[in-house]
Amino acid sequence: MSPAARSTHPRGTEAVLVVGRRDGLAFEALHGRPLYLHAATSLVAALAGTEVPVTLLVSDADHARVAAGWSGVVCSSRGGGAVEVMTQQEWWSARSSRPAGALLVHDARCPLASAELLRSVLDQQLLAPEVSLATFRPVTDTVKTVDEGRIAGTIDRERLGALIVPTVVSGAVVGRALSEGAVPPLDDTAALVRWMRERGDVELVKGPSLARRVDDRSAVELLECVDELSRTVRH
C-alpha cells in the first residue's frame, strides 16, 4: 500500500508505544538494541507518509532516558506526524483536547512486531471503523491441565491464542472513554481487550510468531535465537 493510501486515516487517529514499566524489561537488549527502540522504529516506519502522531508512553523515572535514546534514532521517513515522549497521564490529558479517533497500541514487549503487521492491522480497522481489533498468535507450546498436582490432560492448542500487538481501539470507544474519563489500561493487553469488549465489538486478527510477547530476560534471549534462525533459513 502506498504512503498516499496510508495517509487516509481519519483525523484523530493516533498511535502509542507502551514503554514504561517497573520491571525495566523494555531496556533489555535484543540484537544490541533496547526492546523499546526496536518497537518504536517499527511503529514509526508503519506510519511513514501519514499524519498520525506517535507517542512513546513512559514512566516519570524513564522519561529522560527514553527521550535521549529516541533522539539518537534517525527516521527521515516520519513525514508530517509527530513523535513525542510522555507519561500516560500527560498523554491522556492532552488527548482529551483532540478529536476522538482510532488508537493503535504497540508494546515494547513485542519488539519484533514488524512495521508491515502494525500497518496492516490499522488499515484493516478502516474497513469496519466501529470495531476494535486485537492481534494474537497461535500457541505452539504443549499446554497441560493439572488436577491436585498431577497432569490430567492436554488442551487442544487449536483453541488457544496468545495476545500480541497491535491492538486498535475504535474511534467510537476512544470517544466514549474520553467523555467518561475512563483511561484505557494500555500497559496490560489482556486488560485492554477486556476493557474494549465492555465498550463495543472486538475482532481478533492472526499475527506471526515473531511478534510474540516477552515477559523476562530468558524470553528475550529465546526470541533473539528464533529471529536469527529464521533469518538463516530465509537466506
ZIZI-V539981 format. One record per run of one state. SS is the DSSP state (A for helix, B for strand, O for the rest). FROM is the first residue (numbers start at 1). TO is the last residue. If there is no record, write none. Layout:
ss/from/to
SS/FROM/TO
SS/FROM/TO
This chain:
ss/from/to
O/1/2
A/3/6
O/7/13
B/14/18
O/19/24
A/25/27
O/28/28
B/29/30
O/31/32
B/33/34
A/35/46
O/47/52
B/53/58
O/59/59
A/60/71
O/72/75
A/76/78
O/79/82
B/83/87
A/88/95
O/96/102
B/103/107
O/108/114
A/115/128
O/129/131
B/132/138
O/139/143
B/144/147
O/148/149
B/150/154
O/155/156
A/157/159
O/160/160
B/161/169
O/170/170
A/171/180
O/181/188
A/189/197
O/198/201
B/202/206
O/207/208
A/209/211
O/212/216
A/217/234
O/235/235
